[in-house]
Amino acid sequence: MTSSAKAEELKQRVEAFMNEHVYPAEQAYHDHVENSGDRWSIPPIMEELKAKAKAEGLWNLFLADFSEYGSGLTNLEYAPLAEIMGRSLIGPEVFNCSAPDTGNMEVFARYCTEEQKQRWLVPLLEGKIRSSFAMTEPAVASSDATNVQTSITRDGDEYVINGTKWWISGAPDPRCEIFILMGKTNPDAPRHEQQSQILIPKNTPGVKIIRAMKVFGSDDAPHGHAEIIFDNVRVPAANLIGEEGSGFAIAQGRLGPGRIHHCMRLIGCAQRALELMCARVDSRVAFGKKISEQGSIREDIAKSICEIEQARLLTMKAAEKMDQGTYKNAKDLIAMIKIVAPSMAQTVIDRSMQAHGAMGLSQDTFLAEAFAYARTVRFADGPDQVHMNSLGKQIVRRYAD
């Protein structure tokens, strides 16, 4: 079977799995979170879905460059699959293709030693544990990664970590067992060589989860986003990823795939929101005619489908460019999609919410949660302004001469 034929077959199978298993399970998942008495326990339906997806070979499809671990698909071939998974907010995890684990597994696969891979990557690939990436800090503008102040200090055969991190996605999840932490090993080195990344098991003494941060009033249980204090946390020197001073370069390598995966999933969210909007307005009557016959509603629908398709095509182009060379060579297109896709999704989802009336704000559709996700991704992996500044700088250099 050719690669493209395999990708098309996987697309059809993922879509069928979503229709048969994932969409029908959404309500049971949310009912467990709200009514089980323990918001941070994992809904049993999730582990059941993961087992079914794994048994069908619909597993770790995102690892484009590492066929020994994943599917061997290219970024371009994976893009439609990620879009389909992203139509449900529980979908990506079902196939072991959810953030932040996807980005962290990329780090393990690209930069870690065989010992580190065996200890952490293998159980992540098997879906037995989850992970977090600890970079953002409350005391500094963490959109500039060189600002991080958490210290990583060598002490004999160990490193000692001190600092506070927040918005650490997935850290409250009871299955989270490992943090990849970004901190400073040498404040006197050149600006982009001061940072290092290190592995910190969640149960290490001195790791103190203070609270779960809330997004628009929701704690996002059972996944969550934590504020964490690292108080004289000691780990073996062998837990360092790569060399001292390589943390910034590793972070940039991680963010390329992470950014495009978020955009792929958000296109799926927006597409589903548009479909729900169309069904809603065609089934409701106001002022003597269907809402779908109102001119302003038709305009919203027309603009939405245009914007979704524009973002989809731009994302596919970025994926193709990533496949043709290094992620660095595709950084302008990656910046473009990170600017375009989350804002597009937020706008389209907002229109769908408006068309649903008060129901669009409620727990009776996925729209409110999807809106919060889209708005959050405008910060995640770099806020809009950072990408626009970087892209504008690149474009000036390209054309000014």
C-alpha positions in Angstrom: 0.0 0.0 0.0 1.4 3.4 -0.9 1.8 6.1 1.7 -1.0 8.2 0.3 -3.3 5.2 0.1 -2.5 4.3 3.7 -3.3 7.8 4.8 -6.6 7.8 3.0 -7.5 4.5 4.5 -6.6 5.7 8.0 -8.6 8.9 7.5 -11.7 6.8 6.7 -11.1 4.5 9.7 -10.6 7.4 12.1 -13.8 9.1 10.8 -15.7 5.8 11.3 -14.3 5.4 14.8 -15.3 8.9 15.7 -18.8 8.4 14.5 -19.3 5.0 16.1 -17.5 5.5 19.4 -16.3 9.0 20.2 -19.3 11.3 19.6 -21.7 8.9 21.5 -19.2 8.8 24.4 -18.9 12.6 24.9 -21.9 12.9 27.3 -20.8 10.0 29.4 -17.3 11.5 29.7 -18.7 14.9 30.9 -21.3 13.3 33.1 -18.5 11.4 35.0 -16.5 14.6 35.5 -19.5 16.5 36.8 -21.2 13.9 38.8 -18.7 11.2 40.0 -17.8 13.1 43.2 -14.1 13.3 42.1 -13.6 15.7 39.2 -10.0 14.6 38.8 -10.7 10.9 38.4 -10.5 9.6 34.8 -13.8 8.7 33.2 -13.8 5.0 32.6 -15.1 5.6 29.1 -11.8 7.2 28.1 -9.7 4.2 28.9 -12.3 2.0 27.1 -12.1 4.1 24.0 -8.3 4.2 24.1 -8.2 0.4 24.3 -10.5 0.1 21.3 -8.5 2.6 19.2 -5.2 0.9 20.0 -6.7 -2.5 19.1 -7.7 -1.2 15.7 -4.2 0.3 15.1 -5.5 3.9 15.3 -2.7 4.9 17.7 0.2 7.4 17.8 -0.6 8.6 14.3 1.1 12.0 14.9 4.7 10.8 15.0 5.4 11.6 11.4 9.2 11.4 11.4 9.6 8.4 13.6 8.1 5.4 11.9 9.6 3.0 14.5 7.3 4.6 17.1 4.3 5.9 15.1 2.5 5.5 11.9 5.1 6.9 9.5 2.7 9.4 8.1 4.0 12.7 6.8 2.7 15.9 8.4 0.6 16.5 5.3 -0.9 13.1 5.6 -1.6 13.4 9.3 -3.3 16.8 9.0 -6.8 15.5 7.9 -6.7 12.9 10.6 -5.9 15.5 13.3 -8.8 17.7 12.0 -11.2 14.8 12.3 -10.0 14.0 15.8 -10.2 17.7 16.8 -14.0 17.7 16.0 -14.4 16.3 19.5 -12.6 17.7 22.5 -12.0 14.2 23.8 -11.1 12.8 20.4 -7.3 13.4 20.3 -6.7 11.6 23.6 -8.6 8.6 22.4 -6.0 8.0 19.7 -3.0 9.0 21.9 -2.6 12.1 19.8 -3.3 14.9 22.4 -1.3 17.8 23.7 0.9 18.2 25.6 1.9 14.5 25.2 2.4 14.8 21.5 5.0 17.5 21.8 6.7 15.8 24.7 6.9 12.6 22.8 8.5 14.5 20.0 11.1 15.8 22.5 11.8 12.3 23.8 12.1 10.8 20.3 14.3 13.6 19.0 16.6 14.6 21.9 16.6 12.0 24.7 18.9 9.1 25.5 17.9 5.5 25.0 17.6 5.2 28.8 15.3 8.2 29.0 13.2 6.9 26.1 12.7 3.5 27.7 11.8 5.0 31.0 9.3 7.6 29.8 8.7 7.5 26.0 7.6 3.9 25.9 4.9 4.2 28.5 3.7 7.5 26.9 3.5 5.7 23.5 1.6 2.9 25.2 -0.9 5.4 26.7 -0.1 4.2 30.2 1.0 7.6 31.6 0.7 11.3 30.7 3.1 14.2 30.8 3.5 17.9 31.1 5.8 20.6 29.8 6.7 23.2 32.5 7.9 26.5 31.0 5.5 29.3 31.7 6.1 31.4 34.9 3.9 33.9 36.8 6.8 36.4 37.5 8.0 37.0 34.0 6.7 37.4 30.4 7.1 33.8 29.4 6.2 34.5 25.8 9.9 35.2 25.6 11.4 31.8 26.7 14.7 33.4 27.5 13.0 35.2 30.5 12.4 32.0 32.5 13.9 32.3 36.0 13.5 28.8 37.4 17.1 27.7 38.3 18.6 24.3 37.4 21.9 24.1 39.4 24.4 21.3 39.2 25.3 19.8 42.6 27.6 16.8 42.2 25.7 14.0 40.5 22.4 15.8 40.8 20.6 18.9 39.6 18.7 21.1 42.1 15.6 22.9 40.7 14.0 26.0 42.3 11.2 28.1 40.9 7.5 28.5 40.2 5.6 27.5 37.1 2.0 27.9 36.1 -0.5 27.0 33.4 1.2 23.6 33.3 -1.3 21.7 31.2 -2.0 18.2 32.2 -0.2 18.4 35.5 -3.3 17.8 37.7 -4.2 14.7 35.7 -3.7 11.7 38.0 -2.0 9.8 35.2 0.7 12.5 34.7 4.0 11.1 35.9 6.7 13.2 34.3 7.5 16.9 33.7 9.8 18.3 31.1 11.0 21.5 32.8 12.7 24.5 31.1 15.0 26.5 33.4 18.3 28.3 33.5 21.6 26.5 34.1 23.9 29.4 33.3 22.6 33.0 33.5 25.9 34.3 32.3 25.9 32.4 29.0 24.7 34.0 25.7 21.0 34.8 25.8 19.8 31.7 23.9 22.3 29.3 25.6 21.3 30.0 29.2 18.4 27.5 29.3 18.2 23.7 29.7 15.5 21.1 29.9 15.4 18.5 32.5 13.1 15.5 33.4 11.4 15.7 36.8 9.1 12.9 37.9 5.9 14.3 39.4 6.3 12.4 42.7 9.8 13.9 43.4 10.1 15.5 46.8 9.8 19.3 46.6 7.3 19.3 43.7 4.2 21.1 45.1 1.1 21.5 43.0 -0.6 24.6 44.5 -3.8 24.9 42.5 -5.5 24.2 39.2 -5.8 27.3 37.1 -9.3 28.1 35.7 -10.1 28.9 32.1 -13.3 31.1 32.0 -14.2 29.7 35.4 -13.6 26.0 34.4 -10.8 23.9 35.9 -10.7 21.7 32.8 -10.8 18.6 34.9 -9.6 15.9 34.7 -6.8 17.4 32.5 -6.3 20.8 34.1 -3.6 23.4 34.2 -1.5 23.7 37.4 0.5 26.2 39.3 3.5 24.4 40.7 6.3 25.3 43.1 9.7 23.4 42.6 11.3 23.7 46.1 14.9 22.4 46.1 13.8 19.5 43.9 16.7 17.1 43.3 17.0 14.8 40.3 19.9 12.8 38.9 22.2 14.6 36.5 21.3 11.9 33.9 17.8 13.5 33.8 19.1 16.5 31.8 17.9 16.4 28.1 20.8 16.9 25.8 23.5 19.3 26.9 23.4 22.3 29.2 22.4 25.3 27.2 20.4 23.4 24.6 17.0 24.1 26.2 16.0 27.0 23.9 16.8 25.0 20.7 14.9 22.0 22.0 11.9 24.2 22.8 11.9 25.6 19.3 12.1 22.1 17.8 9.1 21.0 20.0 6.9 23.9 19.1 6.9 23.4 15.4 4.8 20.2 15.4 2.9 21.3 18.5 1.7 24.5 16.9 0.5 22.9 13.7 -1.2 20.1 15.6 -3.2 22.6 17.5 -4.2 24.4 14.3 -5.3 21.1 12.7 -7.5 20.2 15.6 -9.0 23.7 15.8 -10.0 23.5 12.1 -12.0 20.4 13.1 -13.6 22.3 16.0 -14.6 25.1 13.7 -16.0 22.7 11.0 -18.2 21.0 13.6 -19.3 24.3 15.0 -20.4 25.4 11.5 -22.2 22.2 10.8 -24.1 22.5 14.2 -24.9 26.1 13.2 -26.4 25.1 9.9 -28.5 22.4 11.5 -29.7 24.8 14.3 -30.8 27.7 12.1 -32.5 25.4 9.6 -34.6 23.9 12.4 -35.7 27.1 14.1 -38.4 29.6 13.1 -38.4 33.2 14.2 -40.5 36.1 12.9 -42.4 33.9 10.6 -39.5 32.1 8.7 -36.6 29.8 9.3 -33.6 31.5 10.8 -31.5 30.1 8.0 -33.5 32.4 5.6 -32.3 35.5 7.4 -29.7 37.3 5.4 -27.3 38.0 8.2 -27.2 34.3 9.2 -26.4 33.3 5.6 -23.6 35.8 5.6 -22.2 34.4 8.8 -22.3 30.9 7.3 -20.7 32.0 4.0 -17.9 33.8 5.8 -17.3 30.9 8.1 -16.9 28.3 5.4 -14.6 30.6 3.5 -12.5 31.2 6.6 -12.3 27.5 7.5 -11.2 26.5 4.0 -8.6 29.3 3.9 -7.1 28.1 7.2 -7.3 24.5 6.2 -5.4 25.1 2.9 -2.8 27.3 4.7 -2.3 24.5 7.3 -1.9 21.9 4.6 0.7 24.1 2.9 2.6 24.5 6.2 2.5 20.7 6.7 3.8 20.1 3.2 6.7 22.6 3.8 7.6 20.9 7.0 7.8 17.6 5.2 10.1 19.1 2.5 12.8 20.2 4.9 13.4 21.2 8.5 10.8 22.8 10.7 13.0 26.0 10.7 12.5 26.3 6.9 8.7 26.3 7.4 8.7 28.7 10.3 7.0 31.5 8.3 4.1 29.3 7.4 3.9 27.8 10.9 3.7 31.4 12.2 0.9 32.2 9.7 -1.2 29.2 10.7 -0.7 29.9 14.4 -1.9 33.5 13.8 -4.8 32.5 11.5 -6.3 29.2 12.7 -7.1 29.9 16.4 -8.6 33.3 15.7 -10.6 31.8 12.8 -11.9 29.0 15.1 -12.8 31.4 17.8 -14.8 33.6 15.4 -16.6 30.7 13.7 -17.4 29.0 17.1 -18.7 32.4 18.4 -21.0 32.7 15.4 -22.4 29.3 16.0 -22.9 30.1 19.7 -24.8 33.2 18.7 -27.0 31.2 16.3 -27.8 28.7 19.2 -28.9 31.5 21.5 -28.4 30.9 25.2 -28.0 27.1 24.5 -24.7 28.0 22.9 -23.3 29.2 26.2 -24.4 26.0 28.0 -23.1 22.5 28.6 -25.7 21.2 26.1 -23.3 21.6 23.1 -19.6 21.4 22.8 -19.4 25.1 21.7 -18.6 26.9 24.9 -15.8 24.5 25.7 -14.5 24.7 22.2 -14.6 28.5 22.3 -12.5 28.4 25.5 -10.1 26.0 23.8 -9.7 28.3 20.7 -9.2 31.3 22.9 -6.6 29.5 25.0 -4.6 28.4 22.0 -4.2 32.1 21.0 -1.8 32.0 24.0 -0.5 28.5 24.0 2.8 27.8 22.1 3.3 31.6 21.8 0.7 34.4 21.8 -0.6 36.0 18.6 1.6 39.1 19.0 4.8 37.1 19.2 4.1 35.2 16.0 3.0 38.4 14.2 6.2 40.2 15.3 8.4 37.3 14.2 6.6 36.9 10.9 6.6 40.6 10.2 10.4 40.7 10.9 10.9 37.8 8.5 8.8 39.3 5.7 10.7 42.7 6.0 14.0 40.9 5.6 12.7 39.0 2.6 11.4 41.9 0.7 13.2 45.1 1.9 16.1 44.5 -0.4 
